[in-house]
Amino acid sequence: MSISPASTEDADHYLKSNGIDPDGKYICFSLRQWGDFNNYTAFAKAAEYAYNTYGLTPIFLPIEIPRDIAPTTSVIEELECPHYLLNPPLDASLLISVFGKMKTVCAIRLHALVFAAASGAPFIAAAYDIKVNGFMNYIDKNHLCCDLEYINSRWLCTCIDKIMAGDNSSPAERLRALEKGNINAVKELLG
């Protein structure tokens, strides 16, 4: 949370260099493989729904390459709407700024959720591990979190509706204040 986002101009340049209009409306998906989960169709239906209902073009941003490519590709293969596939920027501050350009982020990857939180973008979590549930509970967003095994397109679309209706408050400032408190406590302990 203490990483400062890159400038909006840097994010715009990155998107433009990948053929994406920086002034467009987007929903970002960051997916991963986990255990025997294979219901990626739910994410494809949610992407189509976001496009058809709200005009949000899906952007797929795999965080860990090559591991995240297979689930991302399986979703993309089902899409009939326009979409983009991005290589993640190597600079975390630029990645945070890119997430900040999204109307919402839907992720299985914890780092994508944390970076979305840092950017101020609203996000939906598919929890593959208790650490994702813990993060979402900690920031009072557990209503936008579902265990991966129970993910379905209806739940994802309902979350998209909630965010587009205004359920998009950002926990970024609260998390930064908590982080600063931890840093100050360590400094005090170390003298």
Buried (B, 14 or more C-beta within 10 A) or exposed (E): BEEEBBEEEBBBBBBEEBEBEBEBBBBBBBBBBBEEBEBBEBBBBBBBBBBEEBEBBBBBBBBEEEEBBEBBBBBBEEBEBEBBBBEBBEBBBBBBBBBBBBBBBBBBBBBBBBBBBBBBBBBBBBBBEEEBBBBBEEBEBBEBBBBBEEBBBEBBBBBBBBBBEEEBEBBBEBBBEEEEEEEEEEEEEEE
